[in-house]
Amino acid sequence: LGTLGRQDNPAILSRIRSLLHSRGIRSMILLLSGIFPKKLEMTSNPNPVVAGGVCAWVQIACPRLSIDWGHYFSVPVLSPFELFVALGEVAHSSLCAGDEEKKEGIEKKDGLEDAYPMDFYSNSGGPWANYHDSNKERKALSYGT
């Protein structure tokens, strides 16, 4: 969870922890003013089965961090949206196109289906967005049992 500015949101953190808990995925909270590769690398491990450690991060801070700087990290650093897609909570057509469609360059009629949603600050964004109805109050919610 980012601690600079207003890009963090405890309600999104609660929603993510609840989702991970429901799937039996262990998680931990790390508060950082700046998310840098060297900071995350201290507890990251691309192969946690062998030696433990974090195999992926979900950052609730700058929404563009995962997109623009993700390749600098030793393990995936997902945005909340990307986590929802990875866990099958939301389908995104650009991530679901088959290999044959990709090879043949088949395009959608209006081209918008393949656009990556940048709705983190939109009132119409999904449950990963700051201003989704359930996240507007920015309150942490209880999760799990």
C-alpha positions in Angstrom: 0.0 0.0 0.0 1.5 3.3 -1.0 1.7 6.0 1.7 2.3 9.0 -0.5 -0.6 11.2 -1.7 -4.1 9.8 -2.2 -3.3 7.0 -4.7 -3.6 4.3 -2.0 -7.0 3.1 -0.8 -7.5 0.9 2.3 -10.9 -0.2 0.9 -9.2 -1.7 -2.1 -6.6 -3.3 0.1 -9.4 -5.0 2.1 -11.2 -6.2 -1.0 -7.9 -7.7 -2.3 -7.1 -9.4 1.0 -10.6 -10.8 1.2 -10.3 -12.2 -2.4 -6.9 -13.7 -1.7 -8.1 -15.2 1.6 -11.1 -16.8 -0.1 -8.7 -18.5 -2.5 -6.4 -19.7 0.2 -3.6 -17.4 -0.9 -1.4 -16.0 1.8 -0.7 -12.3 1.8 1.1 -9.7 3.8 0.8 -5.9 3.9 3.8 -3.7 3.1 3.5 0.1 3.5 5.9 2.0 1.3 6.3 5.7 0.5 8.0 4.7 -2.7 7.9 1.3 -4.5 11.3 0.5 -5.9 12.7 -2.8 -7.2 15.5 -3.0 -4.6 13.0 -2.6 -1.7 10.7 -5.4 -3.0 13.6 -7.6 -4.0 14.5 -8.1 -0.4 11.5 -10.4 0.2 10.8 -11.5 -3.4 11.5 -14.9 -4.8 10.5 -16.0 -8.3 10.4 -19.6 -7.0 8.8 -19.5 -3.5 8.1 -23.2 -3.5 11.8 -23.9 -3.2 12.8 -21.2 -0.7 9.8 -19.2 0.4 9.3 -15.5 -0.3 6.9 -13.4 -2.3 6.2 -14.6 -5.8 4.1 -11.6 -6.9 3.2 -8.2 -5.5 -0.1 -6.2 -5.9 0.6 -2.6 -5.6 -2.1 -0.1 -4.5 -0.3 3.1 -5.2 0.4 4.6 -8.6 -1.7 2.7 -11.1 0.8 3.2 -13.9 3.7 1.7 -11.8 2.9 -1.9 -12.9 2.5 -0.9 -16.6 5.4 1.5 -17.0 8.0 0.1 -14.6 6.9 -3.5 -14.0 9.8 -5.0 -16.1 12.3 -3.6 -13.6 11.1 -5.9 -10.8 12.3 -9.4 -10.1 8.7 -10.8 -9.7 5.4 -9.5 -11.1 4.1 -6.3 -9.7 0.4 -6.3 -10.5 -2.1 -3.5 -10.4 -5.4 -4.3 -8.6 -7.1 -4.7 -12.0 -4.5 -7.2 -13.1 -5.0 -9.2 -10.0 -8.8 -9.3 -10.6 -8.1 -10.6 -14.2 -5.4 -13.1 -13.0 -7.9 -14.6 -10.5 -10.7 -14.7 -13.0 -12.8 -12.1 -11.3 -13.1 -10.1 -14.5 -12.6 -11.1 -18.1 -10.7 -8.9 -20.3 -10.9 -9.6 -24.1 -7.3 -8.5 -24.9 -6.0 -11.0 -22.4 -8.2 -13.8 -23.5 -7.6 -13.8 -27.3 -6.5 -17.2 -28.6 -3.1 -17.7 -30.2 -4.7 -18.1 -33.6 -6.5 -14.8 -33.3 -3.2 -13.1 -32.3 -1.3 -14.7 -35.2 -3.9 -13.7 -37.7 -4.3 -10.2 -36.4 -8.0 -10.5 -36.1 -9.4 -7.2 -34.8 -12.6 -6.3 -33.0 -15.1 -4.2 -34.8 -14.6 -0.9 -32.8 -11.2 -1.7 -31.5 -12.1 -0.7 -27.9 -12.4 -4.3 -26.6 -8.6 -4.5 -26.6 -8.0 -1.3 -24.8 -6.4 -1.7 -21.4 -8.8 0.0 -18.9 -7.2 3.0 -17.3 -10.2 3.6 -15.0 -8.4 3.7 -11.6 -9.9 7.1 -10.9 -13.1 6.7 -12.9 -16.5 6.8 -11.2 -17.4 3.9 -13.6 -14.4 1.7 -12.8 -14.7 -1.8 -11.3 -14.0 -2.9 -7.8 -10.3 -2.3 -8.4 -10.9 1.5 -8.9 -10.6 4.2 -6.3 -14.0 5.6 -6.8 -16.0 2.4 -7.2 -19.1 2.8 -4.9 -17.7 0.4 -2.3 -14.3 2.1 -2.3 -15.3 5.8 -2.2 -15.2 6.1 1.6 -11.6 4.7 1.7 -12.4 2.6 4.7 -10.8 -0.7 5.4 -13.3 -3.5 5.6 -13.1 -6.7 7.6 -12.2 -9.8 5.6 -12.0 -13.6 6.1 -13.3 -15.5 9.0 
